[in-house]
């Protein structure tokens, strides 16, 4: 009985893969351009979730659109994607 238990423990140990060694860990190197894109994406996402559609568009496209266009786009996006934030929704 003791031999069977030991055999099962050894089989279990063999079937569980070992944790990767430190030298196998991948390193990701990001340039300032990469970090800038990630920052803009996170800022845009945050602004969208907060209902600040016009600011999110400015950040995403790095371009300031006219207030009338921004307002129209914001209204459409709020009604479709964020009904809880729309005025009539």
Secondary structure in CASP SS format (residue, H / E / C, confidence):
PFRMAT SS
TARGET T0000
AUTHOR 0000-0000-0000
METHOD secondary structure of the structure
MODEL  1
X C 1.00
X H 1.00
X H 1.00
X H 1.00
X H 1.00
X H 1.00
X H 1.00
X H 1.00
X H 1.00
X H 1.00
X H 1.00
X H 1.00
X H 1.00
X H 1.00
X H 1.00
X C 1.00
X C 1.00
X C 1.00
X C 1.00
X C 1.00
X C 1.00
X H 1.00
X H 1.00
X H 1.00
X C 1.00
X C 1.00
X C 1.00
X C 1.00
X C 1.00
X C 1.00
X C 1.00
X H 1.00
X H 1.00
X H 1.00
X H 1.00
X H 1.00
X H 1.00
X H 1.00
X H 1.00
X H 1.00
X H 1.00
X H 1.00
X H 1.00
X H 1.00
X H 1.00
X H 1.00
X H 1.00
X H 1.00
X H 1.00
X C 1.00
X C 1.00
X C 1.00
X H 1.00
X H 1.00
X H 1.00
X H 1.00
X H 1.00
X H 1.00
X H 1.00
X H 1.00
X H 1.00
X C 1.00
X C 1.00
X C 1.00
X C 1.00
X C 1.00
X H 1.00
X H 1.00
X H 1.00
X H 1.00
X H 1.00
X H 1.00
X H 1.00
X H 1.00
X H 1.00
X H 1.00
X H 1.00
X H 1.00
X H 1.00
X H 1.00
X H 1.00
X C 1.00
X C 1.00
X C 1.00
X C 1.00
X C 1.00
X C 1.00
X C 1.00
X C 1.00
END
